Amino acid sequence: MKKTFLFILVLLFTIGTITAQSDDDLFGSDDDFFGDDDFLIEEVEDVSAKTDLSKGILFDNGSVKIGGSLSASASLSTVVYKEDTEFIDNLEATTLTPSLGSSITIDARPNQDLRLFSRFNMNYPFSGNVLQVKEMFTDFNAGDYASFRFGLHTVTWGTGLFYSPVSDMINTSSIDPEHRDEQVDGSLNLRALINIPGTMNNLWFYVIPDKGTWQARDTALAIKGEFVTGGWELGAGAFYKYNTAPRAMLTASGSIKKWALFGEAVYQYGSDREWIENQSFDDKKSVFKATAGFMRSWSDPNISLLAQYYYDGNDFDASTLKDCMFYMNNMNLVMSEYGTKGHNLALSLGFSKLFGNKDLSLSIFGLANFTKPALIDPNGSEINNTVSILNIASPGSGDELRAGINQAIESLKASPRGIFSVSLNYAFNDNASMGFGPYITVADWKKSPVVSMQINFTLGGGKF
């Protein structure tokens, strides 16, 4: 199997490719050395009327730009229906949640072949490590067709907008479907971009050191090739790391008439759990992940629609005590596998300029997971027998184990399998707006949902 996978890796190495999506968006594409990326450019009606501050540039001397952004908001939320609770009690538990964050960006270009970039984030509450290094990298050229990037940066290999299993292979966090515009966390790596002369195709290479061991053998290697054919952007690649599940992937994006389509697929030899428990290439199961979606917008009336389906074939199973003990020691797998195992669907529908009023809009959001992973019964015979044995050996130790497992299981059961929201929004001016509507969560499709009403305020903010 190992030889087979290495053959696939060599085969994928030969595939030509197209330019991928930009890794940063404040001061332009990271591929400005080779030309502009016109994908997803924000339209500005009157460029001459915009100041440097409105474009997010605080300082600009031609080679160094310093700027950033600040976001400020607050959310008022009250539960209006929850099974076995009283409305008065829920009203007394109304929450007011503020949100305040800022991003500072430094973009220096000493010459046309060198770029130095840093992005720092600060978020309320300001305690502990207030300043977070979001990105820090350097870009440099090697001739006309090759460029390199070294440092901490986000990788946008995938095409998915709510889910992206391809990008998850390198990034250290995943897209939050409810806040998909937020930047995910990248990894420190060396990237090489090779443009194929005379074509729109290119190759991407990544070398990703392991920050846990810093051993050369634990360094991950990734390659992706992208190419354009018939108006479609296609990509293929692979990921390999010692004693970790090897992966192969495909991406596609294009359009049919006015419908924009995109998709990703990942094949993984062996589950993450299998490789943690046994690093041999023998007797591993195949794991598949795939996603597909579409976008469409209309100008009259002003409607935007985005939907994405995601199948996650991970093998999460916590139905036995052995399973529970494994996941309690590998909580990162619980976070990445439990919520998306099986079939998932995300949808966003927006209406702007309602009734001809440019300040009035309506947004609808839905997120659903239709697979319920197996969880152990904290009061079942397996737990009871184990607790009894442990209490005999060390009084109280069995009860502590049961309490820990019960808390973990109840937390997973309470996590939403579905989220649905509707918000009617009104902009008072360019700096302040308010949204009002229901927010519904479903923890179990066989039980009643929790219905809340939310009022969200945007309080200034913007670029500087």
LUMBA-398153 format. One record per residue (C-alpha): x, y, z. Coordinates in steps of 0.001 Angstrom, whole numbers, plus 524288, in hexadecimal, padded with zeros to 5 digits. Example, Ala and Ser with C-alpha at 12.3 -4.5 7.8 and 13.67 -1.06 7.14 Angstrom:
! LUMBA-398153
+-------+-------+-------+
!     u !     v !     w !
+-------+-------+-------+
! 8300C ! 7EE6C ! 81E78 !
! 83566 ! 7FBDC ! 81BE4 !
+-------+-------+-------+
//
This chain:
! LUMBA-398153
+-------+-------+-------+
!     u !     v !     w !
+-------+-------+-------+
! 80000 ! 80000 ! 80000 !
! 80B3E ! 80921 ! 80333 !
! 81120 ! 80737 ! 7F59C !
! 803C3 ! 8095A ! 7EF81 !
! 801CF ! 8162D ! 7F687 !
! 80F78 ! 81AE8 ! 7F2EE !
! 80C4B ! 817AC ! 7E4BA !
! 7FFDD ! 81FDA ! 7E5C7 !
! 807EA ! 82AEE ! 7EB94 !
! 8117D ! 82A85 ! 7E029 !
! 8062C ! 82A0A ! 7D682 !
! 7FF9C ! 835D3 ! 7DC91 !
! 80C9E ! 83D05 ! 7DC09 !
! 80B59 ! 83D7F ! 7CD50 !
! 7FDFF ! 843EA ! 7CCF3 !
! 7FDFA ! 8523A ! 7C8D4 !
! 7F5A6 ! 85C37 ! 7CFCE !
! 7EFA7 ! 869A8 ! 7D0E6 !
! 7F183 ! 874A3 ! 7DA6B !
! 7EAD0 ! 871FC ! 7E77D !
! 7E32F ! 87B80 ! 7EFD3 !
! 7EA8E ! 8863F ! 7F6E1 !
! 7EF50 ! 883F8 ! 804CB !
! 7ECF8 ! 89215 ! 808E3 !
! 7E3A7 ! 89CB2 ! 804C4 !
! 7E71A ! 8A988 ! 80B52 !
! 7F19D ! 8AEA9 ! 80224 !
! 7EF7D ! 8A5E2 ! 7F65F !
! 7F317 ! 8987F ! 7F163 !
! 7FF15 ! 8914E ! 7F63F !
! 801F3 ! 88E46 ! 7E80A !
! 8037E ! 89C60 ! 7E3B9 !
! 81104 ! 898B2 ! 7DEAE !
! 80A67 ! 891A9 ! 7D35C !
! 7FE1E ! 899B7 ! 7D138 !
! 7F0F3 ! 89CFD ! 7D6E9 !
! 7E6B4 ! 893BC ! 7DC27 !
! 7D979 ! 89902 ! 7D7FB !
! 7D1AA ! 88EB9 ! 7DF4D !
! 7C8CC ! 89484 ! 7E9D0 !
! 7CCD0 ! 8A2BE ! 7E81F !
! 7C4CF ! 8AC5B ! 7F003 !
! 7BE03 ! 8B64B ! 7E75C !
! 7BFF0 ! 8C492 ! 7EB08 !
! 7B6BB ! 8CE50 ! 7E4BF !
! 7BF19 ! 8DA70 ! 7E691 !
! 7CD64 ! 8D75B ! 7E8BA !
! 7D15A ! 8E5AA ! 7E899 !
! 7C87B ! 8E866 ! 7F426 !
! 7CEDA ! 8DDEF ! 7FC95 !
! 7D992 ! 8E215 ! 805E5 !
! 7E53F ! 8D9A4 ! 8093F !
! 7DF4A ! 8D759 ! 816AD !
! 7D2BA ! 8D202 ! 810D9 !
! 7DAD5 ! 8C852 ! 80917 !
! 7E1B6 ! 8C38D ! 8154E !
! 7EE9C ! 8CAB1 ! 81375 !
! 7F39D ! 8D288 ! 81EFC !
! 80148 ! 8D4EA ! 819A9 !
! 8067E ! 8D37F ! 80BD3 !
! 813A0 ! 8D83D ! 806E4 !
! 81371 ! 8D00C ! 7FA9C !
! 81ACD ! 8C449 ! 7FFDC !
! 814D7 ! 8C2C8 ! 80D72 !
! 8064C ! 8C296 ! 81085 !
! 800EB ! 8C20C ! 81E53 !
! 7F271 ! 8C07C ! 8207B !
! 7E820 ! 8B7D2 ! 82636 !
! 7DA28 ! 8B6C2 ! 82A8C !
! 7D1BB ! 8B76E ! 836B9 !
! 7C4D0 ! 8B091 ! 83919 !
! 7BB57 ! 8B402 ! 84407 !
! 7AE42 ! 8ADA8 ! 846AF !
! 7A523 ! 8A8C9 ! 8514B !
! 79AD3 ! 89E24 ! 851D1 !
! 78EE4 ! 89D79 ! 85AB2 !
! 78916 ! 88FC2 ! 85BA5 !
! 77D41 ! 88A31 ! 862C9 !
! 7784C ! 87C37 ! 86283 !
! 769BB ! 87CA1 ! 85F87 !
! 767A0 ! 86DEA ! 85F0B !
! 76F28 ! 862B2 ! 8651A !
! 76902 ! 855FE ! 86946 !
! 766DD ! 8548E ! 87802 !
! 76A67 ! 862BE ! 87AF9 !
! 76270 ! 86EB3 ! 87EBB !
! 76270 ! 87AD9 ! 8762C !
! 76443 ! 883D2 ! 881FE !
! 77074 ! 87C55 ! 885FC !
! 775A0 ! 87D3C ! 8781E !
! 772A9 ! 88BC2 ! 877A6 !
! 77A6F ! 88DE6 ! 88418 !
! 785C1 ! 886A1 ! 87DB2 !
! 78618 ! 88FDC ! 871E6 !
! 79407 ! 891E0 ! 86D4F !
! 79ADA ! 89DDB ! 867E0 !
! 7A74A ! 899EA ! 860E1 !
! 7B0BC ! 8A45B ! 85BF1 !
! 7BA97 ! 8A1E3 ! 85132 !
! 7C669 ! 8AA6D ! 84EB5 !
! 7D207 ! 8A725 ! 8464B !
! 7DC95 ! 8AD89 ! 83E52 !
! 7E65E ! 8A95D ! 8341D !
! 7F331 ! 8B059 ! 83106 !
! 7F9F8 ! 8AD85 ! 82431 !
! 80799 ! 8B139 ! 81F9D !
! 80AAB ! 8AF0A ! 81149 !
! 81867 ! 8B2C0 ! 80CE7 !
! 81DDF ! 8B16F ! 7FF2A !
! 82C1F ! 8B5EA ! 7FF18 !
! 82D00 ! 8B22B ! 7F0BB !
! 824B1 ! 8AB8E ! 7E66F !
! 82A39 ! 89E34 ! 7E9C1 !
! 82892 ! 89EA9 ! 7F88F !
! 81CE0 ! 8A00A ! 80187 !
! 81C3C ! 89FF7 ! 8107E !
! 80ED3 ! 89E37 ! 81693 !
! 80994 ! 89D8B ! 8248D !
! 7FBD3 ! 89D59 ! 82A10 !
! 7F8AF ! 89E86 ! 83894 !
! 7EB58 ! 89C91 ! 83ECF !
! 7E610 ! 8A17F ! 84BCD !
! 7D8F1 ! 89D42 ! 8514C !
! 7D117 ! 8A05E ! 85D77 !
! 7D205 ! 89C59 ! 8688D !
! 7DFFA ! 8A150 ! 86945 !
! 7E624 ! 8975A ! 87259 !
! 7F16F ! 88DEA ! 87120 !
! 7F7D5 ! 88E8C ! 863C4 !
! 7F08D ! 89A61 ! 85E95 !
! 7F823 ! 89B51 ! 851CE !
! 7F6F8 ! 88FCC ! 84884 !
! 80012 ! 88E25 ! 83CF2 !
! 7F69F ! 88A5A ! 83227 !
! 8002C ! 88AB7 ! 826D1 !
! 80EA0 ! 88DA4 ! 8255E !
! 815A7 ! 88A1F ! 818DA !
! 81EEC ! 88E87 ! 80E41 !
! 81CFB ! 88D1E ! 7FF8D !
! 82859 ! 88CF1 ! 7F61F !
! 82A84 ! 889CD ! 7E7CA !
! 833AC ! 880B9 ! 7E0A2 !
! 832DD ! 884FB ! 7D289 !
! 82671 ! 887E0 ! 7CB0E !
! 81F20 ! 87B3A ! 7CD8E !
! 821F3 ! 8775D ! 7DB9A !
! 81EDB ! 87DC7 ! 7E891 !
! 82073 ! 8796A ! 7F694 !
! 819DF ! 87C5A ! 80373 !
! 81F23 ! 878E9 ! 810D9 !
! 81834 ! 87B4C ! 81DA5 !
! 80B19 ! 87A35 ! 82454 !
! 7FFBE ! 87BEE ! 81AED !
! 7F253 ! 876BC ! 81778 !
! 7F131 ! 86D21 ! 80C36 !
! 7E547 ! 86E24 ! 80361 !
! 7E6A8 ! 86200 ! 7FB0F !
! 7D878 ! 85E3F ! 7FB75 !
! 7CCB1 ! 863CE ! 7F471 !
! 7C2B4 ! 861DF ! 7FF5A !
! 7BCE6 ! 86DA3 ! 80650 !
! 7B677 ! 86719 ! 81226 !
! 7BEDF ! 85ACE ! 8128B !
! 7CC3C ! 85832 ! 80C94 !
! 7D24F ! 84ADC ! 80F83 !
! 7DD26 ! 84DD5 ! 805C8 !
! 7E1B2 ! 85A26 ! 80CD8 !
! 7E042 ! 8530D ! 819E1 !
! 7EB94 ! 84A41 ! 815FC !
! 7F53D ! 8555B ! 81898 !
! 7EE28 ! 85FB7 ! 820A4 !
! 7ED32 ! 85DDF ! 82F55 !
! 7DEE0 ! 861F7 ! 83035 !
! 7D2E1 ! 86061 ! 827A2 !
! 7C8F8 ! 869DC ! 82204 !
! 7BE6B ! 86DD1 ! 82BAD !
! 7B215 ! 86C99 ! 82344 !
! 7AB18 ! 8770F ! 82B4C !
! 7B677 ! 8808B ! 8298F !
! 7BC73 ! 87C29 ! 81CCF !
! 7C2A0 ! 88972 ! 81A38 !
! 7CB9E ! 887C8 ! 825F4 !
! 7D95F ! 8839B ! 8226C !
! 7DD2F ! 875DC ! 82693 !
! 7EA27 ! 872EB ! 82D30 !
! 7F533 ! 86EF0 ! 82447 !
! 801DC ! 867AD ! 826D2 !
! 81027 ! 86B4D ! 825A1 !
! 81524 ! 86610 ! 818B7 !
! 81D61 ! 86844 ! 80CBA !
! 81569 ! 869B4 ! 80057 !
! 81A45 ! 86952 ! 7F266 !
! 811CE ! 86DDE ! 7E70E !
! 81601 ! 86A03 ! 7D95D !
! 80EF4 ! 87055 ! 7CDEB !
! 80F2D ! 8682F ! 7C182 !
! 81429 ! 8713B ! 7B6A3 !
! 80A3D ! 8748C ! 7AC34 !
! 7FEBB ! 86F2D ! 7B3E6 !
! 7F5B1 ! 872A3 ! 7BF1D !
! 7F9FF ! 86639 ! 7C605 !
! 802E3 ! 8650A ! 7D1C1 !
! 80821 ! 85C34 ! 7DC7D !
! 80805 ! 85E55 ! 7EB2C !
! 81192 ! 857CD ! 7F482 !
! 81114 ! 85885 ! 80358 !
! 81B00 ! 85478 ! 80DA7 !
! 814C4 ! 854D4 ! 81B33 !
! 81D73 ! 8529D ! 8273A !
! 81769 ! 84BD4 ! 832FF !
! 8170B ! 855D1 ! 83E03 !
! 81562 ! 84B10 ! 8481A !
! 821F3 ! 8438C ! 84576 !
! 829D4 ! 84BAC ! 83BA5 !
! 82F2E ! 83EC0 ! 83698 !
! 83206 ! 83E7C ! 8280F !
! 82B11 ! 83179 ! 8264F !
! 81E63 ! 83778 ! 82B7B !
! 81E83 ! 8424D ! 82149 !
! 81250 ! 841F5 ! 818C9 !
! 812F4 ! 84337 ! 809FF !
! 807D7 ! 847A0 ! 80141 !
! 80651 ! 849F7 ! 7F2C5 !
! 7FB3D ! 84F0C ! 7EA82 !
! 7F9E5 ! 85142 ! 7DC00 !
! 7EF48 ! 859BF ! 7D610 !
! 7EB48 ! 85C12 ! 7C802 !
! 7E094 ! 8627C ! 7BFEB !
! 7D872 ! 85B40 ! 7B5F1 !
! 7CBBF ! 85F4E ! 7AF9D !
! 7C979 ! 86A4C ! 7B93B !
! 7CB5E ! 8615D ! 7C504 !
! 7D661 ! 861D2 ! 7CEF9 !
! 7DAA9 ! 85422 ! 7D2C5 !
! 7E498 ! 84FF1 ! 7DCDF !
! 7EACC ! 8438A ! 7E211 !
! 7F488 ! 84163 ! 7ECE6 !
! 7F987 ! 83944 ! 7F827 !
! 7FE01 ! 83A84 ! 8063E !
! 807E0 ! 831DF ! 80D36 !
! 80D22 ! 831D5 ! 81B0D !
! 8148C ! 8273C ! 8223B !
! 80BB2 ! 81EA2 ! 82AA4 !
! 7FFB6 ! 8265A ! 8265C !
! 7F4BA ! 822F5 ! 81D0F !
! 7F900 ! 82638 ! 80F0E !
! 7EEFB ! 82DAD ! 8070F !
! 7EBBE ! 83057 ! 7F8D7 !
! 7E265 ! 83AEB ! 7F482 !
! 7DB0F ! 840FE ! 7E917 !
! 7D4E6 ! 84E72 ! 7E76C !
! 7CC41 ! 85491 ! 7DD0D !
! 7C5A6 ! 861A2 ! 7DAE0 !
! 7BE95 ! 8678F ! 7CF68 !
! 7B149 ! 86C04 ! 7CAE9 !
! 7A58D ! 867B2 ! 7C304 !
! 79EA6 ! 873A1 ! 7BDC9 !
! 79CDA ! 87C6C ! 7C9B5 !
! 79EE9 ! 871C4 ! 7D3CB !
! 7AC6D ! 87121 ! 7DA05 !
! 7AFF1 ! 86333 ! 7DDF3 !
! 7BAE7 ! 85DD4 ! 7E66E !
! 7BF19 ! 850FC ! 7EC68 !
! 7C9BF ! 849C1 ! 7F3C9 !
! 7CD05 ! 83B87 ! 7F688 !
! 7D6F0 ! 8356F ! 7FFC9 !
! 7DB47 ! 8273E ! 80096 !
! 7E224 ! 82370 ! 80D2D !
! 7E903 ! 8166D ! 80F47 !
! 7E59C ! 81314 ! 81D42 !
! 7DE2E ! 81B21 ! 82737 !
! 7E539 ! 82487 ! 83042 !
! 7E21C ! 81B8A ! 83BB4 !
! 7E7CF ! 80FAD ! 834CE !
! 7F4A5 ! 816C3 ! 83260 !
! 7F57C ! 81B81 ! 84067 !
! 7F37B ! 80DB3 ! 8458C !
! 7FB86 ! 80689 ! 83B34 !
! 80555 ! 80CCE ! 831E0 !
! 80646 ! 80100 ! 828CE !
! 801A8 ! 80228 ! 81AAE !
! 7FAAB ! 7F51B ! 81BFE !
! 7EC0E ! 7F324 ! 81E13 !
! 7E76B ! 80131 ! 81D21 !
! 7D9CD ! 80527 ! 818F7 !
! 7D6F5 ! 80F11 ! 80E4C !
! 7D110 ! 81BFA ! 81276 !
! 7CA33 ! 824D7 ! 808AD !
! 7C640 ! 8330F ! 80A01 !
! 7BF3A ! 83A9E ! 7FF62 !
! 7B80D ! 8476C ! 7FDED !
! 7B0C3 ! 84E9F ! 7F32C !
! 7A994 ! 85B74 ! 7F29D !
! 7A45A ! 86681 ! 7EA63 !
! 7A292 ! 87540 ! 7EA6F !
! 79907 ! 87DE0 ! 7E321 !
! 79551 ! 88C2E ! 7E3F6 !
! 78A85 ! 89452 ! 7DDE8 !
! 78A7D ! 8A30A ! 7DC33 !
! 77BCF ! 8A541 ! 7DB3D !
! 777C4 ! 8A22A ! 7E595 !
! 784B3 ! 8A249 ! 7ECF2 !
! 78642 ! 89436 ! 7F16D !
! 7924B ! 88C16 ! 7F45D !
! 79219 ! 87D64 ! 7F688 !
! 79CFC ! 87477 ! 7FB3B !
! 79BAD ! 86614 ! 7FECC !
! 7A569 ! 85B37 ! 80180 !
! 7A473 ! 84CAB ! 80482 !
! 7AF5A ! 84599 ! 80BD2 !
! 7B16C ! 8372B ! 80E66 !
! 7BB6D ! 83405 ! 818F5 !
! 7BEAC ! 8258A ! 8196D !
! 7C678 ! 825E7 ! 82615 !
! 7C501 ! 81A40 ! 82F55 !
! 7C14C ! 82131 ! 83C01 !
! 7BB4E ! 81739 ! 84554 !
! 7BA98 ! 818EE ! 85410 !
! 7B18F ! 80D88 ! 8570A !
! 7BAFF ! 8061D ! 85FE8 !
! 7C35A ! 809A3 ! 86BAB !
! 7CFA6 ! 8075A ! 863A0 !
! 7CAB9 ! 81116 ! 85986 !
! 7C7CC ! 81B2C ! 86405 !
! 7D542 ! 819F2 ! 86A16 !
! 7DB96 ! 81BB1 ! 85CC0 !
! 7D3FC ! 82806 ! 8597F !
! 7D5DC ! 82DC7 ! 86713 !
! 7E47B ! 82D09 ! 86439 !
! 7E2D3 ! 83270 ! 85660 !
! 7D902 ! 83D79 ! 857D6 !
! 7DD7D ! 843C2 ! 84B1D !
! 7D73A ! 83869 ! 843BB !
! 7CA79 ! 83A36 ! 84B14 !
! 7C9F7 ! 84871 ! 846DC !
! 7CCF8 ! 8456A ! 8389A !
! 7C50B ! 838E8 ! 836B3 !
! 7B8FA ! 8388B ! 83F60 !
! 7B20A ! 84482 ! 839FC !
! 7B37E ! 8414B ! 82B80 !
! 7B341 ! 83263 ! 82ACE !
! 7AA63 ! 82DD0 ! 81FDD !
! 7A199 ! 836E0 ! 8181A !
! 7A1BC ! 845AF ! 819B7 !
! 79AB8 ! 850DE ! 81302 !
! 79CC6 ! 85F90 ! 813F3 !
! 794CB ! 86A53 ! 80D7D !
! 79513 ! 8791B ! 80D1E !
! 78A82 ! 88165 ! 806BF !
! 78AF1 ! 8902F ! 80682 !
! 78176 ! 89AB0 ! 801EC !
! 7863E ! 8A8AD ! 800CC !
! 77F13 ! 8B556 ! 7FDB3 !
! 7725A ! 8AFF0 ! 8030C !
! 7667D ! 8B769 ! 7FE16 !
! 76FD9 ! 8C064 ! 7F6D8 !
! 77645 ! 8C4DA ! 80387 !
! 78514 ! 8C3C6 ! 80277 !
! 7865F ! 8C3A6 ! 81153 !
! 77D78 ! 8B7EA ! 81360 !
! 781BC ! 8A9C9 ! 81148 !
! 77E5D ! 89BF6 ! 81556 !
! 787C7 ! 890AF ! 817A7 !
! 7848A ! 88250 ! 81977 !
! 78E5C ! 8781C ! 81DFD !
! 78D56 ! 8697E ! 81FF3 !
! 79723 ! 85F43 ! 82452 !
! 793F9 ! 850E6 ! 8267A !
! 79AD1 ! 84416 ! 82979 !
! 7922C ! 83842 ! 826EA !
! 79AAA ! 82DAD ! 82D04 !
! 79A87 ! 82ABC ! 83B87 !
! 7A78A ! 82497 ! 83FCC !
! 7A6DE ! 81969 ! 84991 !
! 7A912 ! 81D22 ! 857DC !
! 7AA6A ! 81448 ! 863AA !
! 79FCA ! 81397 ! 86E0C !
! 7A60C ! 818FE ! 87A8E !
! 79CC4 ! 81067 ! 8826D !
! 79EB0 ! 8041B ! 87A5C !
! 7A408 ! 7F72D ! 87F42 !
! 7B1C9 ! 7F95E ! 879E3 !
! 7B361 ! 80618 ! 88157 !
! 7ACE3 ! 800A6 ! 88DA5 !
! 7B5D1 ! 7F4C0 ! 88E0F !
! 7C203 ! 7FCF0 ! 88BDB !
! 7BE06 ! 806D2 ! 8963C !
! 7BBCE ! 7FBF1 ! 8A026 !
! 7C92D ! 7F5EF ! 89DA2 !
! 7D030 ! 80311 ! 89E76 !
! 7C937 ! 806CA ! 8AB09 !
! 7CDB7 ! 7FA15 ! 8B155 !
! 7DBCF ! 7FC8E ! 8AD50 !
! 7DB67 ! 80B11 ! 8B0D7 !
! 7CF09 ! 8106C ! 8B746 !
! 7C935 ! 81BA0 ! 8AF77 !
! 7D178 ! 819BA ! 8A332 !
! 7C67F ! 812C7 ! 89C05 !
! 7BCC0 ! 81D6F ! 89F60 !
! 7C640 ! 827AC ! 89A1F !
! 7C767 ! 8201B ! 88D5C !
! 7B8A3 ! 81F3E ! 88BF1 !
! 7B71C ! 82DCE ! 88EC1 !
! 7C154 ! 8315C ! 8848B !
! 7BB58 ! 828AD ! 87A12 !
! 7AD95 ! 82D38 ! 87D51 !
! 7B19D ! 83B89 ! 87C36 !
! 7B82D ! 83921 ! 86F0B !
! 7AC89 ! 83178 ! 869AC !
! 7A294 ! 83B90 ! 86E29 !
! 7AABF ! 84667 ! 86807 !
! 7AB00 ! 83F3F ! 85AFD !
! 79C74 ! 83C5D ! 85B91 !
! 7999B ! 84ABC ! 85E01 !
! 7A1C1 ! 84F49 ! 8526B !
! 798BB ! 8536D ! 84747 !
! 79618 ! 84A78 ! 83BCA !
! 78EB6 ! 85577 ! 83541 !
! 78F05 ! 86457 ! 83599 !
! 78505 ! 86CFE ! 82ECC !
! 78403 ! 87BBF ! 82F59 !
! 77CA3 ! 886D7 ! 828E8 !
! 780A6 ! 894F7 ! 82A96 !
! 779F0 ! 8A151 ! 825E1 !
! 78482 ! 8ABAF ! 82509 !
! 783E0 ! 8BA6F ! 824A0 !
! 78F7F ! 8C370 ! 82267 !
! 78E0E ! 8D04D ! 829A2 !
! 799CC ! 8D5AD ! 82242 !
! 7A6D4 ! 8D0F5 ! 81D1C !
! 7ABD4 ! 8CE5F ! 82ADF !
! 7A08E ! 8C85A ! 8327A !
! 79641 ! 8BE06 ! 82FE2 !
! 78CFD ! 8B4E6 ! 836F1 !
! 787E5 ! 8A745 ! 8340A !
! 77C74 ! 8A045 ! 83A6D !
! 77728 ! 8927B ! 8391F !
! 7761F ! 88476 ! 83E1F !
! 781C1 ! 87B94 ! 8409E !
! 77E48 ! 86D1D ! 8415B !
! 78729 ! 861F6 ! 845A2 !
! 7846C ! 8535E ! 844D9 !
! 78C71 ! 84A0F ! 84D4E !
! 78498 ! 83DF2 ! 849A6 !
! 77BCE ! 83CC4 ! 83DBC !
! 7724B ! 834A5 ! 845D5 !
! 770B1 ! 83F2F ! 8502D !
! 76B51 ! 84D01 ! 85081 !
! 77471 ! 85808 ! 84C64 !
! 778D5 ! 86374 ! 854B2 !
! 77362 ! 87039 ! 84F59 !
! 779D0 ! 87D24 ! 852AE !
! 777C3 ! 88B16 ! 84E4E !
! 783C5 ! 8930E ! 84B56 !
! 78671 ! 8A16D ! 84922 !
! 793B6 ! 8A40D ! 8432C !
! 79A03 ! 8B173 ! 8429C !
! 7A552 ! 8B5CB ! 83A2B !
! 7ABB8 ! 8C127 ! 8412B !
! 7B4E5 ! 8C82C ! 8381B !
! 7C151 ! 8C17C ! 833F3 !
! 7C7BE ! 8C0ED ! 826B6 !
! 7D515 ! 8C1EE ! 82079 !
! 7DFC0 ! 8CB5D ! 8247C !
+-------+-------+-------+
//
